[in-house]
Amino acid sequence: MLKYILFAVLLVSVVYADDKENAQNFAECVGKVEVPTTVACAIDTSDEDCEAYMKLVSKGDDVDLDEFFKLHVKCYNNSAEETDDEECKTYFEAMADCSGQTIAFAFALLALIALIL
């Protein structure tokens, strides 16, 4: 019985992970990404996901963070696939890795362990 209560608590924690903490994780990750200095790297604005990402970013403070992280990852992964420049590819891949969802993943892993036990 305790196992199921623990699982329920952890599942609720994952579903309602703190957006502020995810945003902070994202900001710290982006701050560590090395920006190319020898070439200008721009996301592919003709890409559908990047266009939606740019529209979402331009909204300012009124942004759904789950949607933001999803579009951020898709846009930067698509841009990494489209570029021929290795330095830009590395930059785009590093940016795509900054999803902000590390806390939710950790809780999901704990919930899985609780279910197995």
N, CA, C and O of each residue as an XYZ file, in Angstrom:
468
protein
N       0.819     -1.198      0.000
C       0.000      0.000      0.000
C       0.864      1.264      0.000
O       0.593      2.216     -0.732
N       1.907      1.255      0.831
C       2.811      2.401      0.902
C       3.457      2.673     -0.454
O       3.681      3.821     -0.839
N       3.751      1.581     -1.169
C       4.358      1.705     -2.491
C       3.458      2.516     -3.424
O       3.938      3.372     -4.167
N       2.161      2.243     -3.382
C       1.229      2.932     -4.267
C       1.018      4.392     -3.860
O       0.827      5.259     -4.713
N       1.052      4.654     -2.571
C       0.956      6.039     -2.103
C       2.182      6.826     -2.544
O       2.069      7.959     -3.011
N       3.370      6.210     -2.392
C       4.605      6.857     -2.834
C       4.578      7.104     -4.334
O       4.969      8.171     -4.807
N       4.115      6.111     -5.071
C       4.017      6.256     -6.521
C       3.087      7.408     -6.891
O       3.406      8.201     -7.777
N       1.940      7.505     -6.222
C       0.983      8.577     -6.512
C       1.577      9.945     -6.210
O       1.408     10.885     -6.987
N       2.272     10.058     -5.084
C       2.905     11.334     -4.724
C       3.951     11.725     -5.756
O       4.011     12.881     -6.177
N       4.769     10.771     -6.163
C       5.811     11.071     -7.141
C       5.224     11.394     -8.508
O       5.731     12.263     -9.217
N       4.161     10.699     -8.875
C       3.522     10.975    -10.155
C       2.940     12.385    -10.180
O       3.070     13.096    -11.176
N       2.304     12.785     -9.093
C       1.772     14.151     -8.997
C       2.911     15.159     -9.056
O       2.770     16.218     -9.668
N       4.037     14.839     -8.428
C       5.201     15.734     -8.464
C       5.708     15.915     -9.884
O       6.110     17.013    -10.270
N       5.690     14.838    -10.660
C       6.151     14.926    -12.048
C       5.198     15.771    -12.872
O       5.621     16.637    -13.638
N       3.913     15.514    -12.710
C       2.910     16.237    -13.500
C       2.924     17.727    -13.195
O       2.761     18.551    -14.095
N       3.119     18.074    -11.923
C       3.094     19.471    -11.527
C       4.484     19.966    -11.129
O       4.640     20.688    -10.145
N       5.490     19.567    -11.909
C       6.864     20.011    -11.625
C       6.914     21.536    -11.662
O       6.221     22.167    -12.460
N       7.717     22.108    -10.818
C       7.809     23.556    -10.654
C       8.371     24.208    -11.916
O       9.535     24.002    -12.260
N       7.542     24.994    -12.604
C       7.973     25.671    -13.824
C       9.124     26.630    -13.561
O      10.012     26.774    -14.401
N       9.118     27.280    -12.416
C      10.180     28.230    -12.086
C      11.527     27.511    -12.003
O      12.539     28.018    -12.486
N      11.531     26.333    -11.391
C      12.767     25.569    -11.271
C      13.233     25.067    -12.643
O      14.430     25.064    -12.932
N      12.286     24.643    -13.482
C      12.634     24.220    -14.838
C      13.224     25.378    -15.630
O      14.190     25.201    -16.373
N      12.646     26.557    -15.474
C      13.163     27.738    -16.167
C      14.568     28.072    -15.683
O      15.423     28.468    -16.475
N      14.806     27.912    -14.389
C      16.139     28.180    -13.841
C      17.155     27.166    -14.371
O      18.273     27.538    -14.728
N      16.771     25.886    -14.425
C      17.658     24.862    -14.990
C      17.986     25.177    -16.444
O      19.123     25.023    -16.889
N      16.965     25.623    -17.176
C      17.149     25.972    -18.578
C      18.127     27.136    -18.716
O      19.043     27.090    -19.538
N      17.933     28.169    -17.918
C      18.807     29.349    -17.993
C      20.253     28.994    -17.655
O      21.179     29.483    -18.301
N      20.449     28.149    -16.650
C      21.808     27.731    -16.289
C      22.454     26.934    -17.415
O      23.634     27.117    -17.712
N      21.686     26.057    -18.038
C      22.209     25.244    -19.133
C      22.595     26.113    -20.327
O      23.678     25.957    -20.891
N      21.708     27.025    -20.707
C      21.990     27.910    -21.841
C      23.216     28.771    -21.556
O      23.999     29.060    -22.461
N      23.383     29.179    -20.307
C      24.544     29.984    -19.926
C      25.862     29.249    -20.098
O      26.911     29.877    -20.240
N      25.815     27.921    -20.087
C      27.029     27.113    -20.234
C      27.346     26.765    -21.688
O      28.438     26.281    -21.985
N      26.399     27.008    -22.595
C      26.606     26.682    -24.008
C      27.592     27.666    -24.617
O      27.453     28.881    -24.474
N      28.589     27.117    -25.299
C      29.602     27.955    -25.939
C      29.069     28.470    -27.275
O      28.746     27.689    -28.170
N      28.982     29.777    -27.393
C      28.469     30.409    -28.609
C      29.607     30.524    -29.619
O      30.686     31.014    -29.288
N      29.366     30.068    -30.864
C      30.410     30.167    -31.892
C      30.824     31.613    -32.137
O      29.979     32.505    -32.212
N      32.123     31.838    -32.261
C      32.628     33.195    -32.487
C      33.133     33.392    -33.908
O      33.310     34.529    -34.348
N      33.366     32.312    -34.626
C      33.922     32.439    -35.975
C      32.854     32.467    -37.056
O      33.137     32.836    -38.196
N      31.640     32.085    -36.714
C      30.571     32.044    -37.702
C      29.249     32.400    -37.015
O      29.038     32.094    -35.841
N      28.368     33.052    -37.773
C      27.052     33.405    -37.228
C      26.094     32.236    -37.451
O      25.881     31.804    -38.584
N      25.529     31.740    -36.376
C      24.587     30.622    -36.453
C      23.182     31.138    -36.160
O      22.933     31.725    -35.107
N      22.286     30.918    -37.085
C      20.898     31.343    -36.893
C      19.989     30.146    -37.106
O      20.222     29.324    -37.992
N      18.946     30.056    -36.281
C      18.014     28.953    -36.447
C      17.296     29.095    -37.779
O      17.182     30.193    -38.324
N      16.817     27.980    -38.290
C      16.140     27.936    -39.576
C      14.705     28.435    -39.400
O      13.825     27.671    -39.005
N      14.473     29.708    -39.693
C      13.144     30.295    -39.476
C      12.110     29.802    -40.481
O      10.915     30.034    -40.297
N      12.549     29.124    -41.543
C      11.587     28.557    -42.485
C      11.021     27.234    -41.956
O      10.019     26.737    -42.469
N      11.664     26.670    -40.934
C      11.190     25.437    -40.316
C       9.910     25.728    -39.535
O       9.814     26.745    -38.849
N       8.940     24.841    -39.639
C       7.642     25.030    -38.987
C       7.769     25.133    -37.461
O       7.136     25.987    -36.840
N       8.589     24.262    -36.864
C       8.769     24.290    -35.408
C       9.488     25.559    -34.962
O       9.155     26.130    -33.923
N      10.470     25.999    -35.741
C      11.207     27.216    -35.388
C      10.322     28.451    -35.511
O      10.422     29.382    -34.712
N       9.459     28.446    -36.515
C       8.534     29.571    -36.682
C       7.586     29.652    -35.477
O       7.339     30.734    -34.945
N       7.064     28.507    -35.059
C       6.184     28.473    -33.885
C       6.954     28.861    -32.624
O       6.419     29.544    -31.750
N       8.209     28.425    -32.534
C       9.070     28.759    -31.389
C       9.291     30.267    -31.312
O       9.185     30.856    -30.236
N       9.597     30.894    -32.446
C       9.847     32.340    -32.472
C       8.585     33.124    -32.105
O       8.665     34.134    -31.404
N       7.426     32.667    -32.573
C       6.163     33.324    -32.209
C       5.919     33.216    -30.710
O       5.470     34.169    -30.074
N       6.219     32.043    -30.151
C       6.030     31.835    -28.715
C       6.977     32.707    -27.908
O       6.577     33.290    -26.900
N       8.226     32.803    -28.339
C       9.224     33.622    -27.642
C       8.834     35.095    -27.687
O       9.047     35.825    -26.719
N       8.266     35.530    -28.802
C       7.902     36.943    -28.945
C       6.714     37.335    -28.058
O       6.446     38.524    -27.879
N       6.000     36.349    -27.502
C       4.876     36.645    -26.610
C       5.332     37.272    -25.300
O       4.557     37.962    -24.639
N       6.572     37.039    -24.924
C       7.086     37.623    -23.682
C       6.829     36.742    -22.480
O       7.163     35.557    -22.481
N       6.230     37.329    -21.445
C       6.041     36.628    -20.171
C       4.907     35.608    -20.187
O       4.902     34.681    -19.377
N       3.969     35.761    -21.075
C       2.793     34.887    -21.101
C       3.057     33.649    -21.957
O       2.462     33.482    -23.022
N       3.969     32.769    -21.474
C       4.390     31.608    -22.252
C       4.156     30.337    -21.449
O       4.489     30.265    -20.266
N       3.577     29.332    -22.107
C       3.435     28.009    -21.501
C       4.799     27.324    -21.600
O       5.268     27.027    -22.698
N       5.435     27.072    -20.451
C       6.804     26.552    -20.455
C       6.907     25.158    -21.047
O       7.923     24.836    -21.662
N       5.888     24.318    -20.883
C       5.940     22.987    -21.491
C       6.004     23.092    -23.009
O       6.796     22.406    -23.656
N       5.170     23.949    -23.564
C       5.171     24.167    -25.011
C       6.490     24.809    -25.449
O       7.043     24.452    -26.489
N       6.991     25.759    -24.651
C       8.262     26.415    -24.961
C       9.395     25.399    -25.061
O      10.148     25.402    -26.034
N       9.520     24.522    -24.048
C      10.608     23.549    -24.046
C      10.484     22.576    -25.216
O      11.482     22.213    -25.837
N       9.256     22.157    -25.510
C       9.033     21.222    -26.615
C       9.461     21.848    -27.944
O      10.184     21.228    -28.723
N       9.016     23.067    -28.195
C       9.367     23.745    -29.448
C      10.845     24.109    -29.499
O      11.460     24.055    -30.564
N      11.418     24.478    -28.359
C      12.847     24.813    -28.286
C      13.691     23.629    -28.751
O      14.577     23.779    -29.592
N      13.409     22.462    -28.198
C      14.175     21.260    -28.539
C      13.992     20.903    -30.011
O      14.968     20.622    -30.707
N      12.748     20.912    -30.489
C      12.483     20.571    -31.891
C      13.181     21.538    -32.839
O      13.803     21.117    -33.815
N      13.078     22.832    -32.552
C      13.663     23.850    -33.423
C      15.174     23.701    -33.520
O      15.736     23.686    -34.615
N      15.828     23.589    -32.365
C      17.290     23.499    -32.387
C      17.777     22.166    -32.953
O      18.827     22.122    -33.594
N      17.034     21.077    -32.729
C      17.411     19.803    -33.352
C      17.260     19.874    -34.866
O      18.123     19.395    -35.602
N      16.161     20.474    -35.334
C      15.956     20.629    -36.778
C      17.035     21.518    -37.395
O      17.531     21.227    -38.483
N      17.395     22.589    -36.709
C      18.438     23.485    -37.214
C      19.785     22.772    -37.264
O      20.575     23.000    -38.181
N      20.052     21.907    -36.281
C      21.306     21.140    -36.270
C      21.366     20.183    -37.453
O      22.426     19.980    -38.044
N      20.227     19.599    -37.794
C      20.175     18.679    -38.931
C      20.357     19.402    -40.260
O      20.923     18.840    -41.197
N      19.886     20.634    -40.349
C      19.918     21.376    -41.607
C      21.246     22.068    -41.905
O      21.547     22.338    -43.067
N      22.040     22.357    -40.886
C      23.271     23.116    -41.110
C      24.411     22.219    -41.580
O      24.484     21.042    -41.225
N      25.299     22.800    -42.385
C      26.491     22.088    -42.844
C      27.707     22.458    -42.005
O      28.720     21.760    -42.046
N      27.620     23.533    -41.255
C      28.739     24.010    -40.449
C      28.819     23.217    -39.142
O      27.854     23.177    -38.379
N      29.962     22.591    -38.887
C      30.129     21.756    -37.691
C      30.036     22.560    -36.395
O      29.494     22.076    -35.401
N      30.562     23.787    -36.403
C      30.512     24.620    -35.205
C      29.065     24.987    -34.861
O      28.672     24.969    -33.695
N      28.288     25.315    -35.881
C      26.875     25.630    -35.659
C      26.107     24.377    -35.230
O      25.243     24.443    -34.356
N      26.425     23.246    -35.843
C      25.768     21.989    -35.487
C      25.981     21.674    -34.003
O      25.042     21.299    -33.302
N      27.224     21.828    -33.531
C      27.541     21.588    -32.122
C      26.767     22.549    -31.224
O      26.245     22.152    -30.183
N      26.696     23.810    -31.632
C      25.965     24.828    -30.871
C      24.471     24.487    -30.797
O      23.875     24.519    -29.720
N      23.874     24.161    -31.947
C      22.445     23.843    -31.984
C      22.128     22.608    -31.135
O      21.122     22.582    -30.427
N      22.985     21.589    -31.207
C      22.766     20.376    -30.417
C      22.867     20.671    -28.919
O      22.090     20.141    -28.125
N      23.822     21.514    -28.541
C      23.966     21.886    -27.128
C      22.743     22.669    -26.655
O      22.272     22.468    -25.536
N      22.233     23.554    -27.498
C      21.035     24.317    -27.139
C      19.820     23.394    -27.018
O      18.986     23.577    -26.131
N      19.719     22.404    -27.907
C      18.596     21.462    -27.856
C      18.633     20.626    -26.580
O      17.589     20.221    -26.068
N      19.829     20.371    -26.069
C      19.964     19.594    -24.829
C      19.467     20.363    -23.608
O      19.226     19.765    -22.559
N      19.314     21.668    -23.730
C      18.831     22.494    -22.613
C      17.304     22.536    -22.640
O      16.707     23.482    -23.153
N      16.685     21.501    -22.080
C      15.224     21.456    -22.114
C      14.574     21.911    -20.823
O      13.366     22.150    -20.791
N      15.360     22.037    -19.749
C      14.807     22.495    -18.484
C      14.045     21.447    -17.710
O      13.573     21.725    -16.608
N      13.910     20.261    -18.247
C      13.071     19.239    -17.639
C      13.837     18.233    -16.787
O      13.378     17.101    -16.636
N      14.966     18.596    -16.235
C      15.769     17.654    -15.454
C      15.064     17.239    -14.171
O      15.176     16.082    -13.766
N      14.357     18.123    -13.534
C      13.659     17.799    -12.290
C      12.534     16.804    -12.562
O      12.382     15.824    -11.833
N      11.756     17.047    -13.592
C      10.661     16.140    -13.923
C      11.193     14.751    -14.256
O      10.584     13.749    -13.881
N      12.314     14.684    -14.951
C      12.903     13.390    -15.289
C      13.332     12.649    -14.025
O      13.110     11.444    -13.909
N      13.931     13.347    -13.097
C      14.383     12.720    -11.848
C      13.194     12.162    -11.069
O      13.267     11.055    -10.537
N      12.107     12.919    -11.000
C      10.921     12.421    -10.300
C      10.301     11.232    -11.035
O       9.822     10.293    -10.399
N      10.307     11.265    -12.352
C       9.776     10.139    -13.121
C      10.592      8.877    -12.865
O      10.035      7.785    -12.748
N      11.896      9.027    -12.779
C      12.766      7.892    -12.488
C      12.477      7.337    -11.093
O      12.408      6.121    -10.915
N      12.310      8.207    -10.115
C      11.972      7.761     -8.762
C      10.613      7.064     -8.727
O      10.437      6.076     -8.015
N       9.664      7.576     -9.488
C       8.344      6.947     -9.538
C       8.438      5.550    -10.134
O       7.768      4.629     -9.665
N       9.251      5.386    -11.146
C       9.447      4.075    -11.761
C      10.066      3.100    -10.763
O       9.641      1.949    -10.669
N      11.061      3.558    -10.026
C      11.703      2.718     -9.006
C      10.690      2.324     -7.932
O      10.667      1.175     -7.490
N       9.856      3.271     -7.514
C       8.838      2.985     -6.497
C       7.845      1.943     -6.997
O       7.402      1.087     -6.231
N       7.500      2.011     -8.258
C       6.556      1.057     -8.826
C       7.165     -0.340     -8.887
O       6.483     -1.330     -8.620
N       8.442     -0.421     -9.236
C       9.126     -1.714     -9.333
C       9.249     -2.372     -7.961
O       9.077     -3.584     -7.832
N       9.546     -1.573     -6.942
C       9.690     -2.121     -5.585
C       8.354     -2.622     -5.105
O       8.249     -3.123     -3.985
